[in-house]
Amino acid sequence: MADTSDEPVPEGRASNEQRMGDADALMWSIEKDPMLRSTITTILVLDQPLDHARLTDKLERASRAIPRLRQRVMANTFSIAPPRWENDPNFDLRYHLRFVAAPGAGTLADVLAIASAEAMSGFDLARPLWQALAVEAMADGRSAVIVKLHHTITDGVGAVELGMQLFDLESFPGPPGPVPDAPPVHVMSQRERVLDAWVHEQRQGLELAAQLIPATAGLLAQLAVSPTETLRRVGEVVGSFGRLLAPANRPLSPIMTGRSISVDLDVLSVPLTDAKAAAKAAGSRLNDFFLAGVIGGLRRYHDEHGARPEWLRMGMPINTRSAQPGSGAANQFVPTRFLVPVQIEDPAERMQALRQLVAEQRAEPALGLVDAATLITRRLPKAAQIGVLGGILRTVDFATSNVPGVPLPLFLAGAQMEAQYPFGPRSGAAVNVTLLSYLDGLFIGVNTDPAAIPDPARFTACLRDGFDEVLKVA
């Protein structure tokens, strides 16, 4: 059977790719080292108890409309082609959706304890890479849903797009209509897998040649006309790659040095209007406010532990999506890591400095060539992939991500969502701090490694102080 990634998508279904891209395949491959896992976790807080039947029906429909929700990952040991996404012949929604009663007093802290344990556990690789745990009987009649999915399915922005196929814009939107047909299932034979992989690699090689040959010819033509300018531009790209992939022996933080596969989750929230006012007062943007608050919290945490690093290494994804809506839920980002100053005490000055640094990262000439570099890296032996990328990722002190959410009230199975807390993967860093906007709030998820941060409550308190400090700029 040939690769079917170009086949038309049935009406009513989200777009589909049958094979992982090179970047996703690399992300999948390096998880041979469990410290480099790429699990995304989200907590939805809802204003009332969940209707079991409505929630089950909603996810059953979603699994038929969103291909990834019914697809497992199938790799071919006889090929260097990326793994395929294939419909699970044994898909069972009862595995992916479960209901539990909230422990203790049913507070958000109790839900966070459950979510931390969920985030630590790996996926069953024989099944689709997502799970939803509905937590009932919370205090004040609330409920929550803990959603866990693998980063190869989507990134933060894509997850918001997927979520819009799950949520309603009103509590009772009317009859949902007939349930869509389940997607067809075909389990490939080994012969079909080898042939399919060969077709994919052949096509990818032709596509790469189609890109490289004109680019090389253009470069030679430019070199003949303007050798000095052309060599200068080539030097800029080489230097840019050097900055993106610069080797490092250890994290820069003198205290957040340990790494493990354990997880502690905590949350913060900030009023959106106040955050925008603070950013505007400093001539900056919301992302600058967010980063300035995180770094202010890191400075306080290090101060409390008798350390004053001048710089820390931050990992941050740069979204490469089109500005047009509906650009797709698949991963569309470029990972970056760069040094950020820690000891700028004035929060307005800190926001301005961070705005300049992020702008410089977005303008790096090598960003446009990351896909080609990923294609080459993916063909290295897995041990080499883990050695190269693991060495880079484990030297990141902290990771951040800013995900624009939805400004409208959302409903799930009749219950209104009050808050949504995102937790990005650490992937070797000591902590990941992720922001998601919703309605008039900024909801911040804090994913810490207890081997690096043994006092997570104190760390979150420092982050809260850091954001309060930046809010005062307004």
GUPA-741094 format. One record per residue: y, z, x of N, C-alpha, C in turn. Coordinates in steps of 0.1 Angstrom, whole numbers, padded with zeros to 4 digits, always signed. Layout:
# residues N
YZXYZXYZX
...
***
This chain:
# residues 474
-0012+0000+0008+0000+0000+0000+0012+0000+0009
+0022-0009+0006+0034-0009+0014+0044+0002+0010
+0053+0005+0018+0064+0015+0016+0071+0011+0003
+0073+0021-0006+0079+0018-0019+0093+0023-0021
+0100+0026-0010+0113+0032-0011+0123+0023-0018
+0121+0010-0018+0130+0001-0025+0126-0002-0039
+0116+0004-0044+0112+0001-0058+0122+0007-0068
+0124+0000-0079+0134+0005-0089+0130+0019-0094
+0140+0027-0098+0137+0040-0103+0136+0040-0118
+0126+0046-0124+0125+0045-0139+0138+0051-0145
+0142+0045-0157+0154+0050-0164+0153+0065-0167
+0164+0072-0164+0164+0086-0167+0160+0095-0155
+0156+0088-0144+0152+0096-0133+0162+0096-0122
+0163+0106-0114+0172+0107-0102+0167+0097-0092
+0176+0092-0083+0172+0082-0073+0162+0089-0064
+0154+0081-0057+0142+0086-0050+0140+0078-0037
+0137+0085-0026+0132+0079-0014+0118+0083-0011
+0109+0074-0007+0095+0078-0006+0092+0083+0008
+0101+0082+0017+0099+0087+0031+0111+0095+0036
+0108+0106+0043+0119+0114+0049+0127+0105+0059
+0140+0108+0059+0148+0102+0070+0145+0108+0083
+0150+0103+0094+0148+0108+0107+0153+0122+0109
+0165+0125+0104+0170+0139+0105+0162+0149+0098
+0158+0145+0085+0149+0155+0077+0136+0156+0084
+0130+0146+0089+0117+0146+0096+0118+0155+0108
+0129+0155+0115+0131+0163+0127+0132+0178+0123
+0140+0180+0112+0141+0194+0107+0128+0199+0103
+0119+0191+0097+0106+0195+0092+0097+0198+0104
+0098+0189+0114+0089+0190+0126+0091+0203+0134
+0104+0207+0136+0107+0218+0145+0103+0232+0138
+0099+0231+0125+0095+0244+0119+0082+0249+0124
+0076+0241+0133+0064+0247+0140+0068+0260+0146
+0081+0262+0150+0086+0274+0154+0092+0281+0141
+0086+0292+0136+0091+0297+0123+0105+0302+0123
+0111+0305+0135+0125+0310+0136+0135+0298+0132
+0130+0286+0132+0138+0275+0129+0136+0269+0115
+0130+0278+0106+0128+0274+0093+0141+0270+0086
+0141+0261+0076+0153+0256+0069+0151+0259+0054
+0151+0271+0050+0150+0275+0036+0163+0279+0030
+0167+0272+0019+0179+0275+0012+0175+0284+0000
+0183+0295-0002+0180+0304-0013+0193+0306-0021
+0192+0307-0034+0204+0309-0043+0200+0319-0054
+0210+0327-0057+0209+0337-0068+0219+0333-0079
+0213+0330-0091+0222+0328-0102+0222+0340-0111
+0234+0346-0113+0235+0358-0122+0240+0353-0136
+0232+0357-0146+0234+0352-0160+0238+0363-0169
+0246+0360-0179+0252+0371-0187+0243+0377-0198
+0231+0372-0199+0222+0377-0210+0207+0375-0206
+0198+0380-0214+0184+0378-0211+0181+0363-0212
+0171+0358-0205+0167+0344-0205+0157+0342-0216
+0158+0330-0222+0148+0326-0232+0137+0319-0224
+0125+0325-0224+0114+0320-0216+0110+0305-0220
+0109+0302-0232+0105+0289-0237+0116+0279-0233
+0129+0282-0234+0139+0272-0231+0140+0270-0216
+0138+0280-0208+0139+0279-0194+0127+0271-0189
+0115+0274-0194+0103+0266-0190+0105+0251-0194
+0110+0249-0206+0112+0235-0210+0122+0228-0202
+0133+0235-0198+0143+0229-0190+0138+0225-0176
+0130+0233-0170+0124+0230-0157+0113+0220-0157
+0106+0220-0168+0096+0209-0170+0102+0196-0171
+0113+0195-0179+0120+0182-0180+0127+0178-0166
+0132+0188-0160+0139+0185-0147+0128+0180-0137
+0116+0186-0137+0106+0181-0128+0102+0167-0130
+0104+0162-0142+0101+0148-0145+0113+0138-0142
+0125+0144-0142+0137+0136-0140+0141+0136-0125
+0138+0146-0117+0141+0147-0103+0129+0146-0095
+0127+0135-0089+0114+0132-0082+0110+0143-0072
+0119+0149-0064+0115+0159-0054+0108+0171-0060
+0111+0174-0072+0106+0186-0078+0091+0185-0081
+0085+0173-0081+0071+0171-0082+0064+0165-0070
+0072+0164-0059+0066+0158-0047+0063+0168-0036
+0052+0166-0030+0048+0173-0018+0050+0165-0006
+0050+0171+0006+0052+0164+0019+0038+0160+0024
+0036+0147+0028+0024+0143+0033+0027+0136+0047
+0022+0142+0058+0024+0136+0071+0011+0128+0075
+0013+0119+0084+0001+0111+0089-0001+0114+0104
-0011+0120+0107-0014+0124+0121-0016+0112+0130
-0019+0100+0124-0022+0088+0132-0009+0079+0134
+0003+0085+0130+0015+0077+0131+0027+0085+0135
+0037+0078+0141+0049+0085+0144+0059+0083+0133
+0056+0077+0122+0065+0075+0111+0068+0089+0105
+0079+0090+0099+0083+0103+0092+0073+0106+0080
+0072+0118+0076+0063+0122+0065+0068+0115+0052
+0059+0113+0043+0062+0107+0030+0063+0118+0019
+0072+0115+0009+0072+0123-0003+0063+0117-0013
+0053+0124-0017+0043+0119-0027+0041+0128-0039
+0040+0122-0050+0038+0130-0063+0025+0139-0062
+0027+0152-0065+0016+0161-0064+0006+0159-0075
-0007+0156-0072-0016+0154-0082-0020+0167-0090
-0017+0178-0084-0020+0191-0090-0008+0199-0094
+0003+0192-0097+0015+0199-0100+0013+0209-0112
+0017+0222-0110+0016+0232-0120+0029+0240-0120
+0036+0239-0131+0049+0246-0132+0048+0261-0131
+0036+0266-0135+0034+0281-0134+0035+0286-0120
+0032+0278-0110+0034+0282-0096+0048+0283-0093
+0056+0273-0097+0070+0272-0093+0080+0280-0101
+0076+0284-0113+0085+0293-0121+0077+0305-0125
+0083+0317-0121+0077+0329-0124+0087+0339-0130
+0082+0349-0138+0091+0359-0144+0087+0373-0139
+0097+0381-0135+0094+0395-0131+0105+0404-0137
+0102+0416-0139+0112+0426-0143+0120+0431-0131
+0132+0434-0133+0141+0439-0122+0136+0453-0118
+0135+0456-0105+0131+0469-0101+0142+0479-0101
+0139+0492-0100+0150+0502-0099+0159+0502-0111
+0172+0503-0108+0182+0503-0119+0186+0489-0124
+0180+0479-0118+0183+0465-0122+0197+0460-0117
+0201+0465-0106+0214+0461-0101+0213+0448-0093
+0224+0443-0089+0224+0431-0080+0218+0434-0067
+0220+0447-0062+0213+0451-0049+0198+0450-0051
+0193+0454-0062+0178+0453-0064+0174+0438-0064
+0182+0429-0070+0178+0415-0070+0179+0410-0056
+0189+0414-0048+0190+0410-0034+0178+0414-0026
+0172+0426-0029+0160+0430-0022+0148+0421-0025
+0147+0416-0037+0136+0407-0041+0139+0393-0034
+0152+0389-0034+0155+0376-0028+0153+0376-0013
+0155+0387-0007+0153+0388+0008+0138+0386+0011
+0130+0392+0003+0115+0390+0005+0111+0376+0002
+0117+0370-0008+0113+0356-0011+0118+0347+0000
+0130+0349+0005+0135+0340+0016+0127+0341+0028
+0120+0352+0031+0112+0354+0043+0099+0347+0042
+0094+0344+0030+0080+0338+0028+0081+0323+0030
+0071+0317+0036+0070+0303+0037+0066+0296+0024
+0066+0283+0024+0062+0275+0013+0047+0272+0014
+0041+0270+0003+0027+0264+0002+0029+0249+0005
+0024+0244+0016+0027+0230+0020+0019+0220+0012
+0009+0225+0004+0002+0216-0004+0009+0213-0018
+0021+0220-0020+0028+0219-0032+0042+0214-0029
+0050+0210-0040+0064+0208-0038+0072+0220-0033
+0082+0217-0025+0088+0228-0017+0100+0235-0024
+0097+0241-0036+0107+0249-0043+0100+0259-0052
+0107+0270-0055+0102+0280-0064+0115+0286-0071
+0112+0291-0083+0123+0298-0091+0117+0311-0096
+0123+0322-0094+0119+0335-0098+0129+0341-0108
+0126+0342-0121+0135+0347-0131+0133+0362-0131
+0144+0369-0129+0144+0384-0128+0151+0389-0141
+0143+0396-0149+0147+0401-0162+0150+0416-0162
+0156+0420-0174+0159+0434-0176+0168+0440-0165
+0178+0433-0161+0188+0438-0153+0197+0447-0160
+0206+0455-0153+0215+0464-0160+0225+0456-0168
+0230+0462-0179+0239+0456-0188+0234+0443-0195
+0221+0442-0196+0215+0431-0203+0216+0418-0196
+0219+0418-0183+0220+0405-0175+0206+0401-0171
+0206+0389-0165+0193+0384-0158+0198+0376-0146
+0188+0372-0138+0191+0364-0126+0179+0355-0124
+0182+0344-0117+0172+0335-0112+0174+0333-0097
+0163+0335-0090+0163+0333-0075+0157+0320-0073
+0164+0310-0067+0159+0297-0065+0157+0295-0050
+0146+0291-0046+0143+0288-0031+0138+0274-0030
+0144+0266-0021+0140+0253-0018+0141+0249-0003
+0134+0239+0001+0134+0235+0015+0146+0226+0017
+0152+0227+0029+0164+0220+0032+0162+0205+0033
+0149+0201+0035+0146+0186+0035+0148+0180+0021
+0148+0188+0011+0150+0183-0003+0164+0179-0005
+0173+0187+0000+0188+0185-0002+0196+0195+0007
+0209+0192+0008+0218+0202+0014+0226+0209+0003
+0236+0217+0007+0243+0225-0003+0250+0216-0013
+0257+0206-0009+0264+0197-0018+0255+0190-0027
+0243+0186-0022+0233+0179-0030+0227+0188-0040
+0226+0201-0036+0220+0211-0045+0229+0213-0057
+0242+0212-0055+0251+0213-0067+0249+0201-0076
+0247+0189-0071+0244+0177-0079+0231+0179-0086
+0221+0184-0079+0208+0186-0086+0209+0196-0098
+0217+0207-0095+0219+0217-0105+0226+0212-0117
+0234+0202-0116+0240+0197-0128+0230+0190-0137
+0218+0187-0132+0208+0182-0141+0200+0193-0148
+0202+0205-0143+0195+0217-0149+0204+0224-0158
+0217+0225-0155+0226+0233-0164+0231+0225-0176
+0236+0232-0186+0243+0226-0197+0258+0231-0196
+0266+0224-0203+0281+0227-0204+0284+0235-0216
+0274+0238-0224+0276+0247-0235+0263+0255-0238
+0264+0266-0245+0252+0274-0247+0241+0267-0255
+0245+0260-0266+0235+0253-0274+0240+0238-0275
+0235+0230-0266+0240+0216-0265+0234+0207-0275
+0225+0211-0283+0218+0202-0293+0204+0199-0289
+0197+0192-0298+0183+0189-0295+0182+0181-0281
+0172+0184-0273+0171+0178-0260+0165+0164-0260
+0158+0160-0271+0152+0148-0271+0138+0148-0266
+0130+0137-0266+0116+0137-0262+0115+0141-0247
+0104+0147-0243+0101+0150-0229+0098+0137-0222
+0104+0134-0211+0101+0122-0203+0087+0122-0198
+0081+0110-0196+0068+0109-0191+0067+0115-0177
+0056+0121-0173+0054+0126-0159+0053+0114-0150
+0058+0115-0138+0057+0104-0128+0043+0101-0125
+0040+0088-0122+0026+0084-0119+0022+0090-0106
+0009+0093-0104+0004+0099-0092-0006+0089-0086
-0005+0087-0073-0014+0079-0065-0016+0086-0051
-0029+0090-0049-0032+0097-0036-0037+0086-0027
-0030+0083-0016-0033+0072-0007-0046+0075+0001
-0053+0065+0004-0064+0066+0014-0058+0066+0028
-0066+0069+0037-0061+0069+0051-0057+0055+0056
-0065+0045+0051-0061+0031+0055-0047+0028+0049
-0045+0032+0036-0032+0029+0030-0021+0036+0038
-0024+0048+0042-0013+0056+0050-0010+0049+0063
-0020+0045+0070-0017+0038+0083-0009+0025+0081
-0013+0017+0071-0006+0005+0068+0008+0007+0064
+0010+0017+0055+0023+0021+0050+0032+0025+0061
+0027+0033+0071+0035+0038+0082+0039+0026+0091
+0029+0017+0093+0032+0006+0102+0043-0003+0096
+0043-0005+0083+0053-0013+0076+0067-0006+0077
+0067+0007+0076+0079+0015+0077+0085+0013+0091
+0077+0016+0101+0082+0015+0115+0086+0001+0119
+0079-0009+0114+0083-0023+0116+0097-0026+0110
+0098-0022+0098+0111-0024+0091+0122-0016+0097
+0120-0004+0101+0130+0004+0108+0134-0002+0121
+0124-0007+0128+0127-0013+0141+0136-0025+0140
+0133-0033+0129+0141-0045+0126+0156-0041+0122
+0157-0031+0114+0170-0026+0110+0178-0021+0122
+0171-0014+0131+0178-0008+0143+0182-0020+0152
+0174-0030+0154+0177-0041+0162+0189-0049+0156
+0189-0050+0142+0200-0057+0136+0214-0050+0138
+0213-0037+0140+0225-0029+0143+0229-0030+0158
+0219-0028+0166+0222-0027+0181+0226-0040+0187
+0219-0051+0183+0222-0064+0189+0237-0068+0187
+0242-0068+0175+0256-0072+0173+0265-0062+0181
+0261-0049+0180+0270-0038+0187+0270-0041+0202
+0258-0044+0208+0258-0046+0222+0266-0059+0225
+0264-0070+0217+0272-0082+0220+0286-0080+0219
+0291-0072+0209+0305-0068+0208+0310-0061+0219
+0302-0051+0224+0306-0043+0236+0308-0052+0248
+0298-0061+0250+0299-0070+0262+0312-0079+0261
+0315-0084+0249+0326-0092+0247+0339-0084+0250
+0340-0072+0245+0351-0063+0247+0353-0060+0262
+0341-0058+0269+0341-0055+0283+0347-0067+0291
+0344-0079+0287+0349-0091+0294+0364-0093+0292
+0369-0089+0280+0383-0091+0277+0391-0079+0282
+0387-0067+0280+0394-0055+0284+0385-0045+0290
+0381-0047+0302+0371-0038+0308+0376-0024+0309
+0388-0022+0313+0393-0008+0315+0393+0000+0302
+0398-0006+0291+0399+0000+0278+0385+0003+0273
+0376-0007+0274+0362-0006+0269+0355+0005+0276
+0356+0006+0290+0350+0017+0297+0355+0030+0293
+0368+0031+0290+0374+0043+0286+0368+0048+0273
+0366+0039+0263+0360+0042+0250+0346+0047+0252
+0338+0039+0260+0324+0043+0263+0324+0057+0269
+0333+0060+0278+0334+0073+0284+0337+0084+0274
+0345+0081+0264+0348+0090+0253+0336+0094+0245
+0328+0083+0242+0316+0086+0234+0306+0094+0242
+0304+0091+0255+0295+0099+0264+0300+0113+0264
+0313+0115+0266+0318+0129+0267+0316+0136+0254
+0317+0129+0242+0316+0135+0229+0301+0139+0228
+0291+0131+0232+0277+0135+0231+0275+0147+0240
+0282+0148+0251+0280+0159+0260+0285+0172+0253
+0296+0171+0246+0301+0183+0239+0292+0187+0228
+0287+0178+0220+0278+0181+0209+0265+0187+0214
+0259+0182+0225+0246+0186+0229+0246+0195+0242
+0258+0200+0245+0259+0208+0257+0249+0219+0258
+0241+0220+0269+0231+0230+0270+0237+0244+0271
+0230+0254+0266+0235+0268+0268+0223+0277+0270
+0224+0287+0277+0213+0296+0281+0211+0307+0271
+0222+0311+0264+0221+0323+0256+0232+0323+0246
+0232+0331+0235+0243+0333+0226+0255+0339+0234
+0267+0336+0229+0279+0342+0236+0281+0356+0231
+0277+0360+0219+0278+0374+0215+0270+0383+0224
+0276+0394+0229+0268+0403+0238+0260+0413+0230
+0261+0413+0216+0254+0423+0208+0245+0416+0198
+0248+0404+0193+0239+0397+0183+0230+0388+0191
+0221+0394+0198+0212+0385+0207+0198+0384+0203
+0193+0393+0195+0179+0393+0190+0177+0382+0180
+0165+0377+0179+0161+0367+0169+0147+0371+0163
+0146+0369+0150+0133+0371+0144+0132+0362+0131
+0121+0364+0124+0119+0356+0112+0122+0365+0099
+0127+0377+0101+0130+0385+0090+0144+0382+0084
+0147+0387+0072+0159+0383+0065+0165+0395+0058
+0178+0396+0059+0186+0406+0050+0197+0397+0043
+0197+0398+0030+0207+0391+0022+0217+0400+0016
+0230+0396+0016+0240+0404+0010+0251+0394+0004
+0260+0399-0004+0270+0390-0010+0284+0396-0010
+0294+0387-0011+0308+0390-0013+0313+0381-0023
+0325+0384-0029+0332+0375-0037+0347+0376-0035
+0354+0365-0036+0369+0365-0034+0375+0357-0045
+0386+0361-0051+0393+0353-0061+0398+0340-0055
+0395+0329-0062+0398+0316-0057+0413+0314-0056
+0420+0318-0066+0435+0316-0066+0442+0323-0055
+0437+0336-0052+0443+0343-0041+0440+0337-0027
+0428+0331-0026+0424+0325-0014+0432+0312-0011
+0434+0304-0022+0442+0292-0021+0457+0296-0017
+0462+0307-0023+0476+0311-0020+0477+0315-0005
+0467+0322+0000+0468+0326+0014+0467+0314+0023
+0458+0304+0020+0457+0292+0028+0470+0284+0028
+0476+0283+0016+0488+0275+0015+0499+0281+0022
+0500+0295+0022+0511+0302+0029+0510+0299+0044
+0498+0297+0049+0496+0294+0064+0496+0279+0067
+0499+0271+0057+0498+0256+0059+0484+0251+0062
+0475+0258+0056+0461+0255+0059+0453+0252+0045
+0440+0251+0046+0432+0247+0035+0422+0258+0032
+0414+0257+0021+0405+0267+0017+0394+0270+0028
+0389+0259+0035+0379+0261+0045+0385+0269+0057
+0398+0267+0060+0404+0274+0071+0404+0289+0067
+0407+0292+0054+0407+0306+0049+0394+0312+0051
+0383+0304+0047+0370+0309+0048+0366+0313+0062
+0368+0303+0071+0364+0305+0085+0372+0317+0091
+0385+0318+0088+0393+0328+0094+0388+0342+0089
+0384+0343+0076+0378+0355+0071+0365+0359+0078
+0356+0349+0080+0344+0352+0087+0346+0357+0101
+0355+0350+0108+0357+0353+0122+0365+0367+0123
+0373+0370+0114+0380+0383+0114+0369+0394+0112
+0359+0391+0103+0348+0401+0102+0340+0402+0114
+0337+0391+0121+0329+0392+0133+0337+0399+0144
+0350+0398+0145+0358+0405+0155+0357+0420+0152
+0358+0424+0139+0357+0438+0136+0344+0444+0139
+0333+0436+0136+0319+0441+0139+0317+0443+0154
+0322+0433+0162+0321+0435+0176+0329+0447+0181
+0341+0448+0176+0349+0460+0180+0342+0473+0178
+0336+0474+0166+0329+0487+0163+0317+0489+0172
+0312+0479+0178+0301+0480+0188+0305+0479+0202
+0318+0481+0204+0323+0481+0218+0323+0468+0226
+0324+0457+0218+0323+0444+0225+0336+0436+0220
+0341+0428+0230+0353+0419+0226+0351+0405+0232
+0342+0398+0227+0340+0384+0232+0353+0376+0228
+0356+0367+0238+0368+0358+0235+0364+0346+0227
+0352+0342+0228+0347+0330+0220+0333+0333+0215
+0330+0327+0203+0316+0327+0198+0313+0312+0195
+0300+0310+0194+0295+0296+0192+0291+0295+0177
+0298+0286+0170+0296+0284+0155+0289+0271+0152
+0279+0272+0143+0273+0260+0138+0278+0257+0124
+0282+0244+0122+0288+0240+0109+0284+0226+0106
+0279+0224+0093+0276+0210+0089+0288+0203+0085
+0289+0190+0088+0300+0182+0084+0295+0172+0073
+0300+0173+0061+0295+0165+0050+0299+0150+0053
+0289+0141+0051+0292+0127+0053+0291+0119+0040
+0291+0126+0029+0290+0119+0016+0302+0111+0013
+0300+0101+0005+0312+0094-0001+0320+0103-0010
+0333+0101-0011+0341+0109-0020+0338+0106-0035
+0331+0095-0037+0328+0091-0051+0317+0100-0057
+0318+0105-0069+0308+0113-0075+0294+0105-0076
+0284+0113-0076+0270+0107-0078+0266+0100-0065
+0270+0105-0054+0266+0098-0041+0252+0102-0037
+0245+0110-0045+0231+0113-0042+0229+0128-0037
+0217+0133-0040+0214+0146-0037+0207+0148-0023
+0203+0137-0017+0196+0138-0004+0206+0143+0007
+0200+0149+0017+0208+0154+0028+0218+0143+0034
+0231+0146+0034+0240+0137+0040+0251+0146+0048
+0246+0150+0059+0255+0158+0068+0252+0157+0082
+0261+0160+0091+0259+0160+0105+0261+0174+0110
+0251+0180+0117+0252+0193+0122+0261+0193+0135
+0270+0203+0136+0278+0204+0148+0278+0219+0152
+0281+0221+0165+0283+0235+0170+0294+0234+0180
+0303+0244+0180+0314+0244+0189+0319+0258+0190
+0327+0261+0200+0333+0274+0203+0345+0277+0195
+0346+0289+0189+0358+0293+0182+0363+0306+0188
+0377+0307+0188+0383+0319+0193+0381+0331+0184
+0379+0342+0190+0376+0354+0182+0388+0364+0182
+0396+0364+0192+0406+0374+0194+0420+0370+0189
+0421+0361+0180+0434+0358+0174+0437+0368+0163
+0445+0377+0165+0447+0388+0155+0455+0384+0143
+0465+0375+0145+0473+0371+0133+0465+0361+0125
+0462+0365+0112+0453+0356+0104+0459+0342+0101
+0472+0341+0099+0478+0328+0097+0476+0319+0109
+0479+0325+0121+0477+0317+0133+0462+0314+0135
+0453+0323+0131+0439+0320+0132+0435+0308+0123
+0440+0308+0111+0437+0297+0102+0442+0283+0107
+0454+0283+0113+0459+0271+0119+0451+0266+0131
+0446+0276+0139+0438+0272+0151+0425+0266+0146
+0419+0272+0136+0406+0268+0131+0407+0254+0125
+0418+0252+0118+0420+0239+0112+0420+0228+0122
+0427+0230+0133+0428+0221+0144+0414+0219+0150
+0406+0229+0153+0393+0228+0158+0384+0220+0150
+0384+0223+0137+0375+0215+0128+0379+0201+0127
+0392+0198+0127+0397+0184+0127+0392+0177+0140
+0392+0184+0151+0387+0177+0163+0372+0175+0162
+0364+0183+0156+0350+0181+0154+0347+0169+0145
+0355+0168+0134+0353+0156+0125+0357+0143+0132
+0365+0144+0142+0369+0132+0149+0361+0128+0162
+0350+0136+0164+0342+0134+0176+0336+0119+0175
+0338+0111+0185+0333+0097+0185+0317+0097+0183
+0310+0107+0189+0296+0107+0188+0290+0109+0175
+0297+0114+0165+0292+0117+0152+0286+0105+0145
+0292+0094+0147+0286+0081+0141+0273+0077+0147
+0270+0082+0159+0258+0078+0166+0247+0088+0165
+0249+0099+0157+0239+0110+0156+0226+0105+0150
+0227+0095+0141+0214+0090+0134+0206+0083+0145
+0212+0075+0154+0204+0068+0164+0198+0078+0174
+0206+0089+0177+0200+0099+0186+0189+0106+0180
+0190+0109+0166+0179+0116+0159+0167+0107+0159
+0168+0094+0157+0157+0085+0156+0149+0086+0170
+0156+0086+0181+0150+0087+0194+0143+0101+0196
+0150+0111+0192+0145+0125+0194+0132+0127+0186
+0132+0121+0174+0120+0123+0165+0108+0118+0171
+0109+0108+0180+0097+0102+0186+0092+0110+0199
+0099+0120+0202+0094+0129+0213+0082+0137+0208
+0074+0142+0217+0063+0151+0213+0069+0163+0206
+0062+0169+0196+0067+0181+0189+0071+0192+0198
+0064+0195+0209+0067+0205+0218+0081+0203+0224
+0083+0190+0227+0096+0186+0233+0107+0188+0223
+0105+0184+0211+0115+0185+0200+0119+0200+0199
+0109+0209+0198+0112+0223+0196+0119+0228+0208
+0115+0224+0220+0121+0229+0232+0136+0225+0233
+0139+0212+0230+0152+0207+0231+0161+0213+0220
+0157+0211+0207+0165+0216+0196+0165+0231+0194
+0153+0237+0197+0153+0251+0196+0162+0258+0206
+0162+0253+0218+0171+0258+0228+0185+0258+0224
+0189+0247+0217+0203+0245+0212+0206+0255+0201
+0197+0255+0191+0199+0263+0179+0199+0278+0181
+0191+0283+0190+0190+0297+0192+0203+0303+0199
+0211+0294+0205+0223+0299+0212+0235+0299+0203
+0233+0295+0190+0244+0296+0180+0245+0310+0176
+0257+0315+0177+0259+0329+0173+0260+0331+0158
+0266+0322+0151+0267+0323+0136+0269+0309+0131
+0264+0307+0118+0266+0294+0111+0274+0296+0099
+0281+0286+0095+0289+0287+0083+0287+0274+0075
+0289+0275+0062+0289+0263+0053+0298+0266+0041
+0306+0256+0037+0315+0257+0026+0311+0246+0016
+0306+0250+0004+0301+0241-0006+0310+0241-0018
+0316+0230-0021+0325+0230-0034+0316+0230-0046
+0319+0239-0055+0310+0240-0067+0317+0234-0079
+0314+0240-0091+0318+0234-0103+0329+0243-0110
+0340+0237-0114+0351+0246-0120+0349+0248-0135
+0338+0244-0140+0335+0246-0155+0324+0256-0157
+0325+0263-0169+0314+0272-0172+0300+0265-0173
+0290+0271-0167+0277+0264-0168+0267+0274-0175
+0257+0268-0182+0248+0275-0190+0233+0271-0186
+0224+0281-0186+0210+0278-0183+0202+0285-0193
+0195+0276-0201+0186+0281-0212+0194+0291-0221
+0207+0287-0224+0215+0295-0234+0223+0306-0228
+0220+0310-0215+0228+0321-0209+0238+0315-0200
+0250+0321-0200+0261+0316-0192+0260+0322-0178
+0262+0313-0168+0262+0318-0154+0275+0324-0150
+0274+0337-0146+0286+0344-0142+0289+0343-0127
+0279+0341-0119+0281+0340-0104+0269+0332-0099
+0271+0326-0087+0261+0319-0080+0263+0321-0065
+0253+0328-0059+0255+0332-0045+0245+0323-0036
+0251+0316-0027+0242+0307-0019+0239+0314-0005
+0227+0311+0000+0223+0316+0013+0217+0305+0021
+0225+0300+0031+0220+0289+0039+0210+0294+0049
+0202+0285+0055+0193+0289+0065+0200+0292+0078
+0194+0302+0085+0200+0306+0098+0196+0296+0109
+0183+0291+0108+0178+0281+0118+0181+0285+0132
+0178+0297+0136+0180+0302+0150+0193+0310+0152
+0202+0310+0143+0215+0317+0145+0212+0332+0141
+0222+0341+0145+0221+0355+0141+0224+0357+0126
+0233+0348+0121+0237+0350+0107+0242+0337+0102
+0240+0334+0089+0246+0323+0082+0255+0329+0071
+0267+0324+0070+0276+0328+0059+0280+0315+0052
+0276+0315+0039+0278+0303+0031+0287+0306+0019
+0296+0297+0016+0306+0299+0005+0303+0288-0006
+0303+0293-0018+0302+0283-0030+0313+0287-0040
+0321+0278-0044+0331+0280-0054+0325+0278-0068
+0329+0286-0078+0325+0285-0092+0335+0291-0100
+0340+0284-0110+0351+0288-0119+0363+0293-0111
+0367+0306-0112+0378+0311-0105+0375+0320-0093
+0362+0318-0088+0358+0327-0077+0352+0320-0066
+0352+0326-0054+0345+0322-0042+0333+0331-0040
+0321+0326-0041+0309+0335-0040+0302+0332-0026
+0301+0343-0019+0297+0342-0005+0284+0349-0002
+0274+0341+0003+0261+0347+0006+0260+0349+0021
+0255+0361+0025+0254+0365+0039+0239+0367+0043
+0234+0358+0052+0220+0358+0056+0219+0363+0070
+0216+0375+0072+0215+0381+0086+0201+0383+0091
+0200+0382+0104+0188+0385+0111+0188+0400+0116
+0179+0408+0111+0179+0422+0114+0177+0425+0129
+0171+0415+0136+0169+0417+0151+0182+0415+0158
+0192+0408+0152+0205+0406+0158+0215+0416+0152
+0214+0419+0139+0223+0427+0131+0215+0438+0124
+0212+0449+0131+0204+0460+0125+0211+0468+0114
+0224+0466+0113+0232+0474+0103+0239+0464+0093
+0231+0457+0085+0237+0446+0077+0248+0451+0067
+0247+0463+0062+0257+0468+0053+0270+0469+0060
+0270+0474+0072+0282+0475+0080+0288+0462+0083
+0279+0452+0086+0283+0439+0089+0290+0433+0077
+0285+0434+0065+0291+0429+0053+0305+0436+0051
+0305+0449+0053+0318+0456+0052+0329+0450+0061
+0325+0447+0073+0334+0441+0083+0339+0427+0078
+0329+0419+0072+0333+0406+0066+0343+0408+0055
+0341+0418+0047+0350+0421+0035+0364+0424+0040
+0364+0432+0051+0377+0436+0057+0384+0423+0063
+0376+0415+0069+0381+0402+0074+0388+0393+0064
+0381+0392+0052+0387+0384+0041+0399+0391+0035
+0399+0404+0034+0411+0411+0029+0423+0409+0038
+0420+0409+0051+0431+0407+0060+0437+0393+0058
+0429+0383+0056+0434+0369+0055+0441+0368+0041
+0437+0375+0031+0443+0374+0018+0457+0379+0019
+0460+0388+0028+0474+0394+0028+0484+0384+0033
+0480+0372+0039+0489+0362+0043+0497+0357+0032
+0492+0357+0020+0499+0352+0008+0510+0362+0004
***
